[in-house]
Amino acid sequence: MHSLKINHLAEILKLSELPIEQDFCLEINNRFIEGKGEDFLKELFECLGGRGNFPLLDRIKFDFKINRYVFIYDDAVHFNRYRLNSLKTSIYQTFAFPWADTYKRLCRNYEKECLKAGVQERIWKGPPIAGRIFGNSELAGDLSGNGASGWKLNAYNDAQYDLISRLHGYKLVRIPMYENLMIGGSLKRIDELLLRPTEDNSKAILSWLNRKIL
């Protein structure tokens, strides 16, 4: 479902004259992370209860790129207490992310939706590295104690994307599935619009995206 929405979004963007590059992959230059970047990641890692040395991604993949803007569509599993904690670290006090306050609110308001979507083992526990660096998860759905190591890893990696894209000279635009667009006098959620976009809805989505990169 996620890939379907991204494909529809890309098709809408191709209706414009914008130079869109879908599935853009950024190879990480560690020299950009050294020093202050490492301090940011260390703080982030410890904030989420990480153990040992903080891991660093080799590359990061975005849904699409337009000039120096990179875009990611976030579904329900990205809005929870761990992501909220990551958004309170120094990364977001040092760099301006226009969507950060909205994401804090969504993390507070939609954790129940994250629980519905994120109790599958591959999400709740995550890959083996999640258990190694964040400890073993509680039983699926139990956020007491150590909670969900897979969710913590997702929050850590989301913040890595935010920081690393900025340090490499890109502006990251995050599109939450809960974003509302005013169409025809009523508010409609972007995730619903992207399932079966009509011509009118596509024009509204394109106009909305254009405003994000002006």
N, C-alpha and C positions, 0 to 999 in steps of 0.2 A: 504493500500500500504506500509506503514511504517513497519508493522509487517511482511509482505511478504519479504521485503528486509532483515530484521533482521534474519528471519528464514533461508533465503538463505545463509546469512553470517555465521550463526551458523553451517549450514550443511557443508560449505566449511572448517570451522575450525575443524570440527570433522574428516576430512580427514587426519589431522595431529595427532601427538601424544601429542599435548598440552592438559593440563587438563582444559578443558573449562567447566564453570558452567553458564548456560543460566539463564536469569532473576534473577540475584543475588540481594538480598535485604540486605541492611546494616542498622541495628538498630543503631540509633544515641545515643552515650554516651555524655550527656550534659557536663560532666566534661572536655571533650576535647575542648569544645567551650568556657568555662569560661575564662574571662580575655581578652587576645588579640583577640581571636576569636570573642567575642562579639563586640569589637571595630571595627573589620573588617566589621561585618554585619551591625552595626549601620551606618558606613560611606557609605556602599553600599546602604542601605535602603534610607538614606537621599539624596544620589546622584540621585536616581530614583524618588524622590518626595514623599517618603513614609510619612505617618502621624501616629503619636502615637508610640506604641512599635513595634519593628520589630518582625515578626513571625519567628518561627524556625520549620523546618520539623521534624517529629518524626522518619522517616525512608526514605531512598532513594533507588531507584531501578535502577539497571544498566542493559543494554541489555545482557551483559555477563561479566564474570570474568575469567582471566587466572593468576593463582598465585596471586601476589599482584597488578596486573594491572586490572583496571575496564574500560569498554568500553561503549560509548554512540554514537549512530548514530543520527546526527542532520539533520532534514529536513528544508525546506525553512523558516518556521515561527521563526527560531532561529537566523535570521540574519537581524538586524535592528538597528536603532539609540540607543535604550535603552540597548541592549546587548553591543553595542560599548561603551556606557558610563560605564557599569559595568566593562568592561575589562580595564578601565583606573583607577580603584580604587587601593588601597594599596595592596589588595590581590595579584594582578598580578605583583606588584613591589617587594613583599616579597618572593613569591614562584615562581619557574620557571615552566611554562607550555609551552612546546615546540611548541604547536599549537596556542598560544595566538596572536602572530602577524598576522598569517594567518587569524584568526577569525576576527581581527580588519579590515583587508582588505576586507574580505567577507561581513562584516556588512555594509561597505561603498558601496560596489559594487552591492549588491543584495537585497537592501531594496525593490525595485520594485517587485521582485519576492515574497518577504514576503507579500507585499500588495495584490498580487493576491491570495495567499494561506491563508492569515490571517485576512480577513474581515468578516468571519463568526462570528456570535455573540458569540459563545462559546469560540472563540479565541480572538476576538477584545475586548470584555468586560470581558471575563474570568469568573471564579466562583464569587459568591457574595463577597468573601473576597477581591478580586481585587479592587472593587469599594470602599470598606470600607477603605482600607489602601492607595490607590493611587488616589482616587477620581473618579468621573464619567467620562466615556469615551466620546469623541466627536462622531459625526456621523461616521459610518463605513467608513474608507478610509481617514478621515480627521485627519492628524497628527499635525495640528496646536493646539494651546491652550493646553489642558490636554492630547490630543492624545488618546492612547489606553491603558487603565488600565490593560487589559489582557496581552498585550505585555510586560508591565512593570513587571507584576508578573512573567511571563516566564523568563525574564532577571534576576530578583532577584533569582528565584529558580535555574536557571542554575549556577549562581555564588555560591549559597549555595552548590550545588553539587561539584563544583570545590574546594571550601574551605574545606568542611566537609570531603570529601574523602581523601584529603591530611592530615588533622588533625588526621584521623583515620589510617594513615599509608599506604594508597593506592595511586597508580599513575593512574590518569584518562587520558585515551586516547579518545579524541573526534574525531569522523569521520564525517566531513562535507559532505553533499550530493554533493558538488561542487568539491570535491577532484578529481584530474586527475591522472590516471595511464598510463604509457607508455606501450602499448601493440601492438606488431606487427608493430612498427615504427610510431604509431600514438597515440595521447592522447585521452583517453576515460574516461568519468565521472563515478565515482563509483556508482552513483544512477542508471545509465543506465545499467551498468554491472550486478548489483544485481537483476535486474528484471528477466533476463533469462540467468543466468551464464552458459557458456559453459565449457567444461573440461579445455581448455587452459586458459580461463579467470579466472577460479577458482584457477588454479595453480599460476597465476600472483597475484591474490588478496591475496592468502595465503602467498606468498613470501613478498608482501608489508606489511602485518600485522606483519609478523615475524620481520621485520626490526624495527617496532615500539616498540618492547619489548626486543630488544637486548641491 
